[in-house]
Amino acid sequence: MKTVLFLLILFFANHPLYSHWFFIQGQYNSDWQVEATTEIHSPTDVFIIYHFYVPQSYSNVYNSQQITAGPMGLKGSNITSGQISFADNLLKRLYIPLKGNAFFMNKSYSVKTQINLDAFQLATPFPLSNLPQHAAFYTWQRDIPPLMRSQIQELIKGKTRLADAVLTILTWVKNHTILLINKKKYSLSTTFRHGASNLGSFLDFLAAALRSAGIPSRIVHGYSLPTTLTMQGSGNDITCLYPRGDYHWLEIFAPDTGWLPIDPFTNFYFFTPQNLIRKTTAFFFKDNQDKLFIYPAKPKGLVYSPNIFSEKGREEKKLQPVASIPASDYTFSPSLPAPSPLARKEVFLSSYLPKTLGLYNNPLKLDMETTEKEVLTQRINLAKPQQISSINLPLYFLEVTKFGRFWVELTHNGKTYTTQILPTTHDRVNLAYKIYSFRFSVPLTLQGDIEISLKIKNLSAVFWYAVIGNPIGDKNDTWRNQKTNVLHLDLTYQLN
């Protein structure tokens, strides 16, 4: 055991105001092959310029990832290429004429990850001084609302260690902001005023908050391979799941250490899990991402399908905590002032549905499997009485049988209400989400805690659209099978 607990890596189980700190340690090494594919189909003749970035190696004192690019396979006609090298990023450019044909690209990478959490130490003094020029650049931000800046300065007053300041700001941002599932652009002032944002604007807001405290912060774009990480606490296990595909997080700069990852969605701080592959860094979220430029215009029905997978199966990692201590009782947790600037105006929403249902257009999306024996449940809380007659859920099916049935059970004040039972009426399996409406026999008036469970019969599995990181709920609001396994995510729904 280290003499000072803050020398250990920590896992933040949901929002700090409601959670415990989990301190973990260990050494992890992994080698595996990664395949990234891109497929483009167009119903009409178009010319495409495809910009994509190559994953880059990464290292600091505790965490390194060595990436070696393998062969790249292209399928298409008359494709030409070029590349541009930047200080931290490598951009490749393909010129693709599509004339009634399809384009397919396969990129392979060898990835070697090394993590040594036993040697972790982040006792960097705060405020930071004598920053190198490349890091000091990431402390500049011109459009931070003055009130936001003053609140952050008040939050970090008296902090003498970088880790304390960073976690205080993370606490404030995560409890100030509800993460919505849309692609609308939110300015810093809009996010600050309304406490709502989408993925990209949330990361911009968090980076700006850190920069306003003089902490260098930058956006990271990369890939995520699906992985399950389970924290075995004194009570229920907490399971954190990573999605498949594009993924985004932050890095902060610590003198004498280097750039340290901050993942606000899974709450893994200061190290990169083995399943994340780093591609590019950027000042703003919109910068340095893969792009398609389509001439003369994007046709309706154009299909752009990126994907990533590993040739080596990602095994579940059970992380043993060194200590589990209530955040409010431990001196390393942020010293939070009066709750008024931190409390959310609305923690739960009566409607939390994605704006679009594509399989690959939300980097935080998880396909959560429910079976007859493994039942998923989402708890929400209605602050005011609300009358509902139905519930909408986004689902998709891997199989269709004429005997398949599915329905929703809602529990409120100790009573369970069952919706109509729907049959599977598809003519064929379609791997896409669809909104299903489940109606009750009579309208219900609800207030307080309600639990929504999806039940199925004569089906091997049904998938329910989820979003990682508990963006709207609390630490115990989603579970599988009678709360024996708490899930670090929110299942999406709409009450009508």
C-alpha positions as CSV (number, residue, x, y, z in Angstrom):
1,M,0.0,0.0,0.0
2,K,1.3,3.4,-0.9
3,T,1.8,5.8,2.0
4,V,-0.4,8.4,0.4
5,L,-3.6,7.2,-1.2
6,F,-3.7,9.9,-3.9
7,L,-0.7,8.3,-5.5
8,L,-3.0,5.6,-6.9
9,I,-5.1,5.7,-10.0
10,L,-8.8,6.3,-9.3
11,F,-12.0,5.2,-10.9
12,F,-14.9,7.7,-10.4
13,A,-18.1,5.7,-10.0
14,N,-20.6,8.1,-11.6
15,H,-21.1,11.7,-10.5
16,P,-18.9,12.7,-7.5
17,L,-21.7,14.2,-5.5
18,Y,-23.4,10.8,-5.3
19,S,-20.4,8.4,-5.5
20,H,-17.3,6.9,-3.9
21,W,-13.7,7.1,-5.0
22,F,-12.3,3.8,-6.1
23,F,-8.5,3.6,-6.0
24,I,-6.9,0.9,-8.1
25,Q,-3.4,-0.2,-9.0
26,G,-1.7,-2.8,-11.2
27,Q,0.4,-3.4,-14.3
28,Y,-1.2,-4.2,-17.7
29,N,0.5,-5.2,-20.9
30,S,-1.2,-6.1,-24.2
31,D,-0.4,-6.8,-27.8
32,W,-3.1,-7.1,-30.4
33,Q,-4.0,-6.5,-34.1
34,V,-6.6,-3.9,-34.9
35,E,-8.5,-3.6,-38.2
36,A,-10.2,-0.4,-39.2
37,T,-12.5,-0.5,-42.2
38,T,-14.4,2.1,-44.2
39,E,-17.1,1.4,-46.8
40,I,-18.8,4.1,-49.0
41,H,-21.7,3.5,-51.4
42,S,-23.3,6.2,-53.5
43,P,-26.5,5.9,-55.6
44,T,-25.2,8.5,-58.1
45,D,-21.8,9.3,-59.6
46,V,-19.8,11.5,-57.2
47,F,-16.2,12.5,-56.6
48,I,-15.0,12.1,-53.0
49,I,-12.0,13.5,-51.2
50,Y,-11.5,11.4,-48.0
51,H,-9.4,12.8,-45.2
52,F,-8.5,10.4,-42.5
53,Y,-5.9,10.4,-39.7
54,V,-3.5,7.6,-38.8
55,P,-3.3,6.4,-35.1
56,Q,-0.2,7.8,-33.4
57,S,2.0,6.3,-30.7
58,Y,1.7,7.8,-27.2
59,S,3.7,7.7,-24.0
60,N,4.3,9.3,-20.6
61,V,5.9,8.0,-17.5
62,Y,3.1,5.5,-16.6
63,N,1.3,4.7,-19.8
64,S,2.5,4.0,-23.4
65,Q,1.0,2.8,-26.6
66,Q,3.2,1.8,-29.5
67,I,1.3,1.7,-32.9
68,T,2.7,0.2,-36.0
69,A,0.8,0.6,-39.2
70,G,0.4,-2.5,-41.4
71,P,-0.8,-2.7,-45.0
72,M,-3.7,-0.7,-46.2
73,G,-6.1,-2.4,-48.6
74,L,-8.2,-0.4,-51.1
75,K,-11.0,-1.6,-53.3
76,G,-12.2,0.8,-56.0
77,S,-11.2,2.3,-59.4
78,N,-8.7,5.1,-60.2
79,I,-8.0,5.9,-56.5
80,T,-5.0,8.3,-55.8
81,S,-3.6,9.3,-52.5
82,G,-1.4,11.7,-50.6
83,Q,-0.5,12.6,-47.0
84,I,0.3,15.6,-44.8
85,S,2.4,15.4,-41.6
86,F,1.8,17.7,-38.7
87,A,3.6,17.9,-35.3
88,D,1.2,15.4,-33.6
89,N,-1.0,14.2,-36.4
90,L,-0.6,12.4,-39.7
91,L,-3.3,13.1,-42.3
92,K,-3.9,10.9,-45.3
93,R,-6.0,12.0,-48.3
94,L,-7.7,9.8,-50.9
95,Y,-9.3,10.9,-54.1
96,I,-12.1,8.5,-54.9
97,P,-14.3,8.6,-58.1
98,L,-17.5,6.6,-57.5
99,K,-19.3,5.7,-60.7
100,G,-21.9,3.1,-59.8
101,N,-19.3,1.2,-57.7
102,A,-18.4,1.1,-54.1
103,F,-15.2,2.0,-52.2
104,F,-13.8,-0.1,-49.4
105,M,-10.7,0.4,-47.3
106,N,-9.1,-1.8,-44.7
107,K,-6.3,-0.5,-42.4
108,S,-4.4,-2.8,-40.0
109,Y,-2.4,-1.7,-37.0
110,S,-0.3,-3.6,-34.4
111,V,-0.9,-2.1,-31.0
112,K,1.3,-2.6,-27.9
113,T,0.0,-1.0,-24.7
114,Q,1.8,-0.8,-21.4
115,I,0.4,0.6,-18.1
116,N,2.1,0.7,-14.8
117,L,-0.3,2.1,-12.2
118,D,1.8,0.9,-9.3
119,A,4.3,3.7,-9.9
120,F,1.7,6.4,-10.3
121,Q,2.4,9.7,-8.6
122,L,0.6,13.0,-9.4
123,A,1.8,15.4,-6.7
124,T,2.4,18.2,-9.2
125,P,2.1,21.6,-7.4
126,F,-0.8,23.9,-8.4
127,P,-1.0,26.6,-9.9
128,L,1.2,25.5,-12.7
129,S,4.2,27.5,-13.7
130,N,7.0,27.5,-16.3
131,L,4.9,25.5,-18.8
132,P,6.7,24.6,-22.1
133,Q,5.4,26.6,-25.1
134,H,3.6,23.6,-26.7
135,A,1.6,23.1,-23.5
136,A,1.0,26.7,-22.7
137,F,-0.8,27.1,-26.0
138,Y,-3.6,24.9,-24.7
139,T,-4.4,27.3,-21.8
140,W,-5.7,30.0,-24.1
141,Q,-9.4,30.5,-24.5
142,R,-11.1,33.7,-25.6
143,D,-14.8,33.1,-25.2
144,I,-15.2,31.8,-21.6
145,P,-18.2,33.6,-20.0
146,P,-16.9,35.9,-17.2
147,L,-19.2,34.3,-14.6
148,M,-18.1,30.8,-15.5
149,R,-14.4,31.9,-15.2
150,S,-15.1,33.5,-11.8
151,Q,-16.9,30.4,-10.5
152,I,-14.0,28.2,-11.5
153,Q,-11.5,30.5,-9.8
154,E,-13.6,30.3,-6.7
155,L,-13.7,26.4,-6.9
156,I,-9.9,26.1,-7.2
157,K,-9.1,28.6,-4.5
158,G,-6.7,27.1,-2.0
159,K,-5.9,24.1,-4.2
160,T,-2.2,23.3,-4.0
161,R,-2.0,20.0,-6.1
162,L,-2.9,19.7,-9.8
163,A,-5.0,16.5,-9.2
164,D,-7.2,18.3,-6.7
165,A,-7.8,21.2,-9.0
166,V,-8.6,18.9,-12.0
167,L,-11.0,16.8,-10.1
168,T,-12.7,19.8,-8.6
169,I,-13.4,21.2,-12.1
170,L,-14.5,17.8,-13.4
171,T,-16.9,17.5,-10.5
172,W,-18.4,21.0,-11.2
173,V,-18.7,20.4,-15.0
174,K,-20.3,16.9,-14.7
175,N,-22.8,18.1,-12.2
176,H,-23.5,21.2,-14.1
177,T,-24.2,19.6,-17.5
178,I,-26.7,17.1,-18.9
179,L,-25.4,15.3,-22.0
180,L,-28.0,15.2,-24.8
181,I,-28.0,12.8,-27.7
182,N,-27.9,15.2,-30.7
183,K,-25.5,17.0,-33.0
184,K,-26.6,20.6,-32.3
185,K,-23.8,23.0,-31.6
186,Y,-23.8,24.6,-28.1
187,S,-21.6,27.6,-27.4
188,L,-19.8,27.8,-24.0
189,S,-22.3,30.5,-22.8
190,T,-25.3,28.3,-23.8
191,T,-23.9,25.3,-22.0
192,F,-23.1,27.4,-19.0
193,R,-26.5,29.0,-18.9
194,H,-28.7,26.0,-19.6
195,G,-26.6,23.1,-18.2
196,A,-27.1,21.0,-21.3
197,S,-24.8,20.0,-24.2
198,N,-24.0,17.3,-26.7
199,L,-20.8,15.2,-26.8
200,G,-18.6,17.7,-28.8
201,S,-19.8,20.8,-27.0
202,F,-19.4,19.1,-23.6
203,L,-15.7,18.3,-24.3
204,D,-15.2,21.9,-25.5
205,F,-16.8,23.1,-22.3
206,L,-14.7,20.9,-20.1
207,A,-11.5,21.8,-21.9
208,A,-12.4,25.5,-21.5
209,A,-13.1,25.1,-17.8
210,L,-9.7,23.5,-17.3
211,R,-7.9,26.2,-19.4
212,S,-9.6,28.9,-17.4
213,A,-7.7,27.5,-14.4
214,G,-4.4,27.6,-16.3
215,I,-4.4,23.8,-16.9
216,P,-3.4,22.9,-20.5
217,S,-6.2,20.8,-22.0
218,R,-6.8,19.4,-25.4
219,I,-9.4,17.2,-27.2
220,V,-8.3,13.7,-28.3
221,H,-10.0,11.8,-31.1
222,G,-9.5,8.0,-31.4
223,Y,-11.0,4.6,-31.6
224,S,-12.7,2.5,-28.9
225,L,-12.8,-1.3,-29.0
226,P,-15.7,-2.8,-27.0
227,T,-14.6,-3.8,-23.5
228,T,-16.2,-4.5,-20.2
229,L,-14.5,-3.3,-17.0
230,T,-16.0,-4.3,-13.6
231,M,-15.3,-2.6,-10.3
232,Q,-15.8,-5.0,-7.5
233,G,-16.9,-2.9,-4.6
234,S,-18.2,-3.8,-1.1
235,G,-21.8,-3.8,-2.4
236,N,-22.9,-4.2,-5.9
237,D,-20.4,-4.6,-8.7
238,I,-20.3,-1.6,-11.1
239,T,-19.8,-2.4,-14.7
240,C,-18.3,0.1,-17.2
241,L,-18.7,-0.7,-20.9
242,Y,-16.9,0.9,-23.8
243,P,-18.5,1.1,-27.2
244,R,-17.1,0.2,-30.7
245,G,-16.0,2.9,-33.1
246,D,-14.9,6.5,-33.0
247,Y,-14.3,7.8,-29.4
248,H,-13.3,11.1,-27.9
249,W,-11.7,12.2,-24.6
250,L,-9.4,14.9,-23.1
251,E,-5.7,15.2,-22.1
252,I,-4.3,17.5,-19.5
253,F,-0.6,18.4,-19.2
254,A,1.4,17.8,-16.0
255,P,5.0,19.1,-15.9
256,D,7.5,16.3,-15.4
257,T,4.9,13.7,-16.4
258,G,3.5,14.6,-19.8
259,W,0.0,14.5,-21.3
260,L,-2.4,12.6,-19.1
261,P,-5.8,11.2,-20.4
262,I,-9.1,12.3,-18.8
263,D,-12.1,10.2,-19.9
264,P,-15.2,12.0,-18.4
265,F,-17.6,9.4,-19.9
266,T,-16.3,6.3,-18.2
267,N,-14.6,8.2,-15.4
268,F,-11.2,6.7,-16.0
269,Y,-8.7,9.5,-15.2
270,F,-5.0,9.9,-15.8
271,F,-4.4,6.7,-17.8
272,T,-5.6,5.3,-21.2
273,P,-7.3,1.8,-21.0
274,Q,-5.9,-0.7,-23.4
275,N,-9.0,-0.6,-25.6
276,L,-8.6,3.1,-26.6
277,I,-6.5,3.9,-29.6
278,R,-5.3,7.5,-29.9
279,K,-5.4,9.2,-33.3
280,T,-5.3,13.0,-33.2
281,T,-5.3,15.9,-30.8
282,A,-7.2,19.2,-31.3
283,F,-7.9,22.5,-29.7
284,F,-11.6,22.3,-30.5
285,F,-13.7,19.2,-30.9
286,K,-14.5,19.9,-34.6
287,D,-10.8,20.0,-35.6
288,N,-8.7,17.1,-36.9
289,Q,-11.4,14.5,-37.5
290,D,-11.9,12.3,-40.5
291,K,-14.0,14.0,-43.2
292,L,-15.6,13.4,-46.5
293,F,-15.7,16.1,-49.2
294,I,-18.3,15.1,-51.8
295,Y,-18.7,16.8,-55.3
296,P,-20.9,18.1,-56.7
297,A,-23.1,17.4,-53.6
298,K,-23.9,14.7,-51.2
299,P,-26.6,12.5,-52.7
300,K,-29.5,11.2,-50.7
301,G,-28.8,7.5,-49.9
302,L,-25.1,7.8,-49.7
303,V,-23.7,5.3,-47.1
304,Y,-20.6,5.9,-45.1
305,S,-19.8,3.0,-42.8
306,P,-16.6,3.1,-40.7
307,N,-15.9,0.3,-38.2
308,I,-13.1,-1.1,-36.1
309,F,-12.5,-4.4,-34.5
310,S,-9.7,-6.5,-33.0
311,E,-8.4,-9.9,-34.1
312,K,-7.8,-10.6,-30.4
313,G,-10.9,-10.9,-28.2
314,R,-11.2,-8.3,-25.5
315,E,-11.5,-10.1,-22.2
316,E,-13.3,-8.6,-19.3
317,K,-11.0,-7.0,-16.7
318,K,-12.0,-7.1,-13.1
319,L,-10.3,-4.2,-11.3
320,Q,-9.7,-4.8,-7.6
321,P,-10.0,-1.5,-5.7
322,V,-7.4,-0.7,-3.1
323,A,-9.9,1.4,-1.2
324,S,-13.5,2.6,-1.5
325,I,-14.2,5.7,0.4
326,P,-17.2,8.1,0.2
327,A,-16.2,11.1,-1.8
328,S,-17.6,13.5,0.8
329,D,-15.4,12.0,3.6
330,Y,-12.1,12.0,1.9
331,T,-9.7,15.0,1.7
332,F,-8.6,14.2,-1.9
333,S,-12.2,14.6,-3.2
334,P,-12.9,18.2,-4.4
335,S,-13.8,20.6,-1.6
336,L,-17.2,21.6,-2.9
337,P,-18.8,24.9,-1.9
338,A,-22.5,25.6,-1.4
339,P,-24.5,23.2,-3.7
340,S,-26.5,25.9,-5.5
341,P,-24.0,26.3,-8.4
342,L,-23.4,22.5,-8.7
343,A,-26.9,21.1,-8.3
344,R,-28.6,20.1,-11.6
345,K,-31.9,21.7,-12.4
346,E,-33.1,18.4,-13.6
347,V,-31.2,15.2,-13.1
348,F,-33.7,12.9,-14.8
349,L,-35.6,13.5,-18.0
350,S,-39.0,12.1,-18.9
351,S,-37.7,11.8,-22.5
352,Y,-34.2,10.7,-23.4
353,L,-34.2,9.4,-26.9
354,P,-31.4,9.8,-29.6
355,K,-32.3,12.1,-32.5
356,T,-31.1,9.6,-35.0
357,L,-31.0,5.8,-34.6
358,G,-28.0,4.8,-36.9
359,L,-25.7,2.1,-35.6
360,Y,-22.5,4.2,-36.0
361,N,-23.5,7.9,-35.5
362,N,-23.2,8.2,-31.7
363,P,-19.7,7.6,-30.2
364,L,-21.3,7.0,-26.8
365,K,-23.9,4.4,-27.9
366,L,-24.0,0.9,-26.5
367,D,-26.1,-2.0,-27.8
368,M,-27.3,-3.5,-24.5
369,E,-28.5,-7.1,-24.8
370,T,-31.6,-8.2,-22.8
371,T,-32.6,-11.9,-22.7
372,E,-35.3,-13.8,-20.9
373,K,-33.0,-14.5,-18.0
374,E,-30.9,-11.3,-18.2
375,V,-33.4,-8.4,-17.8
376,L,-32.4,-4.8,-18.1
377,T,-34.0,-2.1,-15.9
378,Q,-33.8,1.7,-16.0
379,R,-34.9,3.8,-13.0
380,I,-35.9,7.4,-13.5
381,N,-37.4,9.9,-11.1
382,L,-40.3,12.3,-11.9
383,A,-40.1,15.4,-9.7
384,K,-43.8,16.3,-10.5
385,P,-46.9,14.2,-11.1
386,Q,-47.1,13.1,-14.8
387,Q,-49.8,11.1,-16.5
388,I,-48.6,8.6,-19.1
389,S,-50.3,6.1,-21.4
390,S,-47.3,4.6,-23.2
391,I,-43.5,4.2,-23.2
392,N,-41.3,4.4,-26.3
393,L,-38.0,2.4,-26.5
394,P,-35.4,2.2,-29.3
395,L,-34.7,-1.5,-30.0
396,Y,-33.4,-3.9,-32.6
397,F,-33.5,-7.6,-33.1
398,L,-31.0,-10.2,-34.1
399,E,-33.6,-12.8,-34.9
400,V,-37.3,-12.9,-35.7
401,T,-39.7,-15.8,-34.9
402,K,-43.4,-15.9,-35.3
403,F,-43.6,-16.8,-31.6
404,G,-41.4,-13.9,-30.4
405,R,-43.0,-11.6,-27.9
406,F,-41.8,-8.5,-26.0
407,W,-43.3,-6.0,-23.6
408,V,-42.5,-3.5,-20.8
409,E,-43.1,-3.7,-17.1
410,L,-43.2,-0.5,-15.0
411,T,-42.9,-0.6,-11.2
412,H,-44.1,2.4,-9.2
413,N,-44.8,2.5,-5.4
414,G,-44.5,-1.2,-5.1
415,K,-47.0,-2.0,-7.9
416,T,-46.0,-3.4,-11.3
417,Y,-47.9,-2.4,-14.5
418,T,-47.6,-4.4,-17.7
419,T,-48.0,-2.9,-21.2
420,Q,-49.5,-4.6,-24.2
421,I,-47.5,-7.6,-25.5
422,L,-46.1,-7.0,-29.0
423,P,-45.3,-9.8,-31.5
424,T,-42.3,-9.8,-33.7
425,T,-43.8,-9.0,-37.1
426,H,-40.7,-8.4,-39.2
427,D,-40.5,-10.2,-42.5
428,R,-36.7,-10.3,-42.2
429,V,-34.0,-9.3,-39.7
430,N,-32.9,-5.7,-40.1
431,L,-29.9,-4.6,-38.0
432,A,-31.2,-1.2,-37.3
433,Y,-32.9,0.5,-34.4
434,K,-36.6,1.3,-34.5
435,I,-38.8,3.1,-32.0
436,Y,-41.4,0.7,-30.4
437,S,-44.4,2.1,-28.5
438,F,-45.7,0.1,-25.6
439,R,-49.2,1.1,-24.4
440,F,-50.8,0.6,-21.0
441,S,-54.4,-0.5,-20.7
442,V,-55.2,2.6,-18.7
443,P,-53.4,5.9,-18.2
444,L,-51.1,6.0,-15.1
445,T,-50.3,9.0,-12.9
446,L,-46.7,8.8,-11.7
447,Q,-44.4,10.7,-9.4
448,G,-41.1,9.9,-7.8
449,D,-39.1,6.7,-8.6
450,I,-40.3,4.4,-11.4
451,E,-38.5,1.4,-12.9
452,I,-38.8,0.4,-16.5
453,S,-37.9,-3.2,-17.5
454,L,-37.9,-4.8,-21.0
455,K,-39.2,-8.4,-21.0
456,I,-39.0,-10.8,-23.9
457,K,-40.2,-14.4,-24.6
458,N,-39.2,-16.9,-27.3
459,L,-36.4,-14.7,-28.5
460,S,-32.7,-15.2,-27.8
461,A,-32.0,-11.5,-27.3
462,V,-33.2,-7.9,-28.0
463,F,-30.9,-4.9,-28.0
464,W,-31.8,-1.7,-26.2
465,Y,-30.1,1.6,-27.2
466,A,-28.0,2.9,-24.3
467,V,-25.5,5.7,-23.7
468,I,-22.4,5.2,-21.6
469,G,-21.4,7.2,-18.5
470,N,-24.7,7.9,-16.8
471,P,-25.1,11.3,-18.6
472,I,-28.5,12.1,-16.9
473,G,-29.0,9.7,-14.0
474,D,-27.2,8.7,-10.8
475,K,-24.9,5.9,-9.8
476,N,-27.5,3.2,-9.1
477,D,-30.2,3.9,-11.7
478,T,-29.5,1.1,-14.3
479,W,-29.0,-2.5,-13.6
480,R,-29.3,-6.1,-14.8
481,N,-31.3,-8.7,-12.8
482,Q,-32.5,-7.3,-9.4
483,K,-29.7,-4.7,-9.0
484,T,-27.0,-7.4,-8.7
485,N,-24.9,-5.7,-11.3
486,V,-25.1,-1.9,-11.6
487,L,-24.3,-0.6,-15.1
488,H,-22.5,2.7,-15.7
489,L,-24.8,3.9,-18.5
490,D,-28.4,5.1,-19.2
491,L,-30.9,3.2,-21.2
492,T,-32.9,5.5,-23.5
493,Y,-36.7,5.9,-23.3
494,Q,-39.6,8.3,-23.7
495,L,-42.7,8.6,-21.5
496,N,-45.9,9.6,-23.3
